Amino acid sequence: MRTDVTDMLGIEFPIFAFSHCRDVVAAVSKAGGLGVLGAVAHSPEQLEIDLDWIEDEIGDRPYGVDLIVPAKYAGDADGGYTMDDIRRLIPAEAQEFVEDILRRYEVPEFPTDAESEEARRSVGAVNTTSTAAPFSATAAGPQLDIVLAHRPVFVANALGPPPDFMIRKVKEAGRLIGALAGRAVHAERHVQAGVDIIIAQGYEAGGHTGEIGSMVLIPEIVDAVAPVPVLGAGGIGRGRQMAAAMALGAQGVWCGSVWLTTEEAETHPVVKQKMLGATSADTIRSRSLTGKHARMLKSSWTEEWERADTPDPLGMPLQPVLTAAAQARIARAAHTPGSGAEKLANYFVGQVVGTMNTPKKAAQVVYEMVEEFIEATQSLASLLDDA
């Protein structure tokens, strides 16, 4: 299967797999796609470990890395907030609301001292001991240096146009750079900044996403940035959806949600079971985790933040710092069936969750997508033969 992006990146199938799990990244790259490691939650030390492991696992096969440096960020006009700045800016009302949620749902406290720190690390809490704010250019700089000291062929920015320093460093290192876009005008800005590949992410997608559906968005962006190649994203987890995206002009697809229920995924077991039983109507765009609209599973957590009598979520990066410890406590306690923590537990996922109802190997997902893509395109071709 040959497109512009397969030629650019040296891959067999134009399937990009965004995942925070290194095992998924390696499995998809080994299956002929391009695994892309979501690195935003990685400490520099953990990122180094995971990239070394991926490269040992996949040999000379290509892979990518995704960072998050938002275009708009509270405090960036002043050079960016430190963690101390953020803590001082979080209103007492918001802190009290989060604590009230945890009390009412009877979510236990963390253990104390060393046990507490180990517990926080075990559930992937935001690193609140760092001086750099999460999701910031200050945090992404060291991550990017580590990435470029390794050999990913592709680096993507998930929120807004990559900053100048990011584009310059990636291109000087001879790698390709990509960026996600939810509107045609955003894609045009990315290209003007020097981006090589655009990911057109529709409303259906998990995580941070805009308000335009993929069926409308993909051809708009394809037309706006031609001849720069475009990947379709949002609502894509099967071969028929891949065929639809490419019929709309995409040169490949960017998939994230579909890997969350694979056997390799490190998705919290309780959340994975919720996803396996969910329908496409069981997601919501909520600011309750990051401060920006992100699609995730509906849960008691999202319901609490949607109530009319609750505080509005804070902006990024204040909201993730406000909620990090609470989310870590919820994740640690959610293993108990029927508990309040289980009811609160959720994670980012797109509307395609309605078809993610059987655990599979990541490679099987790739091969089934390719097989169904071939069947779909052959079916379409037969319509012309019969004309």
C-alpha positions in Angstrom: 0.0 0.0 0.0 1.8 3.1 -1.2 1.0 6.8 -0.5 3.1 9.9 -0.1 3.5 9.3 3.6 4.6 5.7 3.2 7.3 6.9 0.9 8.3 9.7 3.2 8.6 7.5 6.3 9.5 4.1 4.9 6.5 2.3 6.2 4.4 -0.5 4.6 0.9 0.7 5.7 -0.2 4.4 6.1 -1.5 3.7 9.7 -0.1 5.9 12.5 -0.7 4.6 16.0 -0.7 7.2 18.7 -0.2 5.6 22.1 1.3 6.3 25.5 2.3 2.6 25.7 5.6 1.7 24.3 4.4 -1.9 23.7 1.7 -0.7 21.3 4.2 1.6 19.5 6.6 -1.2 19.0 3.9 -3.7 17.9 2.4 -1.4 15.3 5.8 -0.4 13.8 6.7 -4.1 13.6 3.4 -4.8 11.9 4.2 -2.2 9.1 2.6 0.9 10.4 4.2 3.8 12.4 3.9 3.6 16.1 4.0 7.1 17.7 4.8 7.4 21.4 2.8 10.0 23.3 5.4 11.4 25.5 3.7 14.3 27.4 3.4 12.4 30.7 7.0 11.0 30.5 9.7 12.3 32.8 13.0 12.8 30.9 14.3 9.7 32.6 11.3 7.5 31.7 11.3 8.9 28.1 15.0 7.9 27.7 14.2 4.4 29.0 11.1 3.9 26.7 12.9 5.2 23.6 15.8 2.9 24.2 13.4 0.0 24.7 11.5 0.7 21.5 14.6 1.0 19.4 15.9 -2.3 20.8 12.5 -3.9 20.1 11.9 -2.7 16.6 15.4 -2.7 15.2 15.7 -0.4 12.2 11.9 0.0 11.7 10.7 3.6 11.9 8.6 5.1 14.7 7.6 8.5 15.9 7.0 10.6 19.1 4.2 13.0 19.9 4.7 16.0 22.3 2.1 18.6 23.5 3.1 22.2 23.4 -0.2 24.3 23.2 -0.4 27.4 21.1 -2.2 29.2 23.9 -1.2 28.7 27.5 -1.9 30.5 30.7 1.1 32.5 31.7 3.1 32.2 28.5 3.1 36.0 28.0 5.2 36.1 31.2 7.6 33.4 30.1 5.5 30.5 31.4 4.4 29.5 34.9 6.5 27.4 37.3 4.7 24.8 39.4 4.9 27.2 42.4 3.2 29.9 40.3 0.4 27.5 39.3 -0.2 26.3 42.9 -0.6 30.0 44.0 -3.1 30.7 41.2 -5.4 27.8 41.8 -8.5 29.2 43.6 -9.4 27.7 47.0 -13.0 27.1 45.7 -11.6 24.8 43.0 -9.4 22.9 45.4 -12.4 22.5 47.8 -14.6 21.2 45.0 -12.1 18.5 44.1 -11.7 17.4 47.7 -15.5 17.4 48.1 -15.8 15.0 45.1 -13.2 12.6 46.7 -14.9 12.7 50.1 -18.4 12.1 48.7 -17.2 9.1 46.6 -15.1 7.9 49.5 -11.8 7.8 47.6 -9.0 7.0 50.1 -6.0 9.2 50.7 -2.6 8.2 49.4 -0.2 6.5 51.8 2.3 8.8 53.5 5.9 9.7 52.8 7.9 7.3 50.5 4.9 5.1 50.0 2.9 8.0 48.7 5.5 9.0 46.1 5.7 5.4 44.9 1.9 5.2 44.6 1.7 8.4 42.6 4.3 7.2 40.2 2.6 3.8 39.8 -0.6 5.4 38.5 1.0 8.0 36.3 0.2 11.2 38.2 1.5 14.5 36.8 5.0 15.2 38.1 4.2 18.0 40.5 7.8 17.9 41.9 9.1 19.3 38.6 9.7 23.1 38.4 8.4 23.2 34.8 4.6 23.3 34.3 3.1 20.4 32.5 2.2 20.7 28.8 4.6 23.7 28.5 7.4 24.6 26.2 9.6 24.6 29.2 8.8 21.0 29.9 8.8 19.9 26.2 12.4 21.3 25.6 14.2 18.6 27.5 11.9 16.0 26.1 12.6 17.1 22.5 16.4 17.0 23.1 16.0 13.4 24.3 13.8 12.5 21.3 16.3 13.9 18.8 19.2 12.1 20.5 17.3 8.9 19.5 16.2 8.0 16.0 12.4 8.6 15.6 11.7 9.6 12.0 8.7 11.7 12.9 7.9 14.2 15.6 4.3 15.6 16.1 2.8 18.4 18.2 -0.7 17.7 19.4 -1.9 21.2 20.3 -1.5 24.1 17.9 1.4 24.9 15.6 4.8 23.6 16.8 6.8 26.4 18.3 9.7 27.8 16.2 12.4 26.1 18.4 10.7 22.7 17.9 10.4 23.0 14.1 14.0 24.2 13.8 15.5 21.5 15.9 13.5 18.7 14.3 14.4 19.8 10.8 18.1 20.4 11.7 18.1 16.8 12.9 16.7 15.6 9.5 13.4 14.4 10.8 9.9 15.1 9.7 7.5 17.2 11.8 3.7 17.0 12.0 0.9 18.8 13.8 -2.8 18.2 14.5 -5.4 20.6 13.2 -9.1 20.9 13.8 -9.8 23.6 11.2 -8.5 24.4 7.8 -7.1 27.7 8.9 -5.0 26.0 11.6 -3.6 23.6 9.0 -2.6 26.5 6.8 -0.8 28.1 9.7 1.0 24.8 10.4 2.2 24.6 6.8 3.4 28.2 6.8 5.4 27.4 9.9 7.1 24.6 8.1 5.2 21.4 9.1 5.7 18.4 6.8 2.5 16.4 7.5 -0.9 17.6 8.8 -3.1 15.4 10.9 -6.8 16.5 10.3 -8.5 15.6 13.6 -12.3 15.6 13.6 -14.8 16.1 16.4 -15.2 12.3 16.9 -11.6 11.9 18.2 -10.5 11.2 21.7 -8.4 13.7 23.7 -8.1 17.3 22.6 -10.3 17.9 19.6 -12.3 20.6 17.9 -15.9 20.9 16.7 -15.8 19.9 13.0 -16.6 16.3 12.0 -14.0 14.3 10.1 -16.3 13.9 7.0 -16.2 17.7 6.5 -12.8 18.5 8.0 -10.6 16.1 6.0 -11.4 17.3 2.5 -11.3 21.0 3.7 -7.8 20.6 5.0 -6.6 18.5 2.0 -7.7 21.3 -0.3 -6.3 24.0 1.9 -2.7 22.6 2.2 -2.2 20.6 -1.0 0.4 19.2 -1.9 1.3 18.7 1.8 0.1 15.3 2.8 -2.7 14.9 5.3 -3.6 12.1 7.7 -7.2 11.6 8.7 -7.9 11.3 12.4 -11.1 11.1 14.5 -13.5 8.2 14.3 -11.1 5.9 12.5 -10.4 2.4 13.9 -11.5 0.1 11.1 -10.6 -0.4 7.4 -13.8 1.0 6.1 -13.2 4.2 8.0 -9.6 4.3 6.7 -11.0 3.9 3.1 -13.4 6.8 3.7 -10.6 9.0 5.0 -8.5 8.3 2.0 -11.4 8.7 -0.4 -11.6 12.2 1.1 -8.0 12.9 0.1 -6.0 11.7 3.1 -2.7 10.0 2.5 -3.1 7.9 5.6 -4.8 7.7 9.0 -3.9 8.6 12.6 -5.5 6.4 15.2 -5.4 6.7 18.9 -8.4 5.3 20.7 -8.5 1.9 19.0 -5.2 0.8 20.7 -6.6 1.5 24.2 -8.3 -1.9 24.5 -5.5 -3.9 22.8 -3.8 -6.6 24.8 -0.6 -4.6 24.9 -2.2 -1.4 26.2 -1.5 -0.3 29.7 -4.9 1.3 30.1 -6.2 1.0 33.7 -8.1 -2.4 33.9 -11.3 -0.8 35.2 -11.2 1.8 32.4 -10.5 -0.8 29.8 -13.5 -2.8 30.9 -15.6 0.4 30.7 -14.4 1.0 27.1 -15.1 -2.6 26.1 -18.7 -2.2 27.2 -19.2 1.4 25.9 -21.2 2.6 23.0 -20.3 5.5 20.7 -22.7 7.7 22.8 -20.7 7.1 26.0 -18.1 9.9 25.5 -18.2 13.6 26.2 -16.0 16.6 25.4 -15.0 17.9 28.8 -12.5 20.4 30.2 -12.4 18.6 33.5 -9.0 16.9 33.1 -6.8 19.3 31.2 -8.6 22.6 31.0 -9.1 22.3 27.3 -11.9 20.4 25.6 -11.0 16.8 25.4 -13.2 13.8 24.5 -13.2 11.1 27.2 -15.5 8.4 28.7 -18.5 9.7 30.5 -18.2 8.9 34.2 -19.2 10.3 37.6 -16.2 12.6 37.3 -17.4 14.3 34.1 -21.0 14.5 35.6 -19.7 16.3 38.6 -18.0 19.0 36.5 -21.0 19.4 34.2 -23.4 20.3 37.0 -24.6 23.9 37.0 -23.7 24.5 40.6 -20.0 23.6 40.3 -16.9 25.7 39.5 -15.9 26.0 35.9 -12.7 24.1 35.0 -9.6 26.2 35.1 -7.4 26.8 32.1 -4.3 24.8 31.1 -2.0 24.2 33.0 -3.9 25.0 36.2 -6.6 22.3 35.7 -4.2 19.3 35.2 -2.2 20.4 38.3 -5.5 20.8 40.3 -6.7 17.4 39.4 -3.5 15.3 39.1 -3.4 14.0 42.7 -7.1 13.3 42.6 -6.9 11.3 39.4 -4.0 9.4 40.9 -6.0 8.5 44.0 -9.0 7.5 41.9 -6.8 5.2 39.7 -5.2 3.6 42.7 -8.6 2.9 44.4 -10.7 2.1 41.3 -9.9 -1.6 41.3 -12.6 -2.2 43.9 -15.9 -3.1 42.1 -18.7 -0.8 42.9 -16.6 1.7 44.7 -16.8 5.4 44.3 -13.4 5.5 42.7 -14.6 3.0 40.1 -17.6 5.3 39.2 -15.2 8.3 38.9 -12.6 6.5 36.7 -12.4 7.5 33.1 -9.9 8.3 30.3 -9.6 10.0 27.0 -11.2 8.1 24.1 -13.1 8.8 20.9 -16.5 7.9 19.7 -15.1 4.9 17.9 -15.1 3.3 21.4 -18.4 1.8 20.4 -16.6 -0.7 18.1 -13.8 -1.4 20.6 -15.5 -4.3 22.3 -13.1 -7.2 21.8 -9.5 -7.3 23.2 -7.0 -7.9 20.4 -3.3 -7.8 19.7 -2.2 -4.4 18.3 -0.8 -6.2 15.2 -4.2 -7.9 14.6 -5.8 -4.4 14.6 -3.4 -3.3 11.9 -3.9 -6.4 9.7 -7.7 -6.3 10.1 -7.7 -2.6 9.2 -5.7 -3.4 6.0 -7.9 -6.3 5.1 -11.1 -4.4 5.5 -9.6 -1.4 3.7 -8.9 -3.7 0.7 -12.4 -5.1 0.8 -13.9 -1.7 0.9 -11.9 -0.2 -1.9 -12.6 -3.3 -4.1 -16.3 -3.0 -3.4 -16.2 0.6 -4.5 -14.2 -0.3 -7.6 -16.8 -2.9 -8.5 -19.4 -0.2 -8.7 -17.5 1.4 -11.5 -17.1 -2.0 -13.2 -20.9 -2.4 -13.1 -21.6 1.1 -14.5 
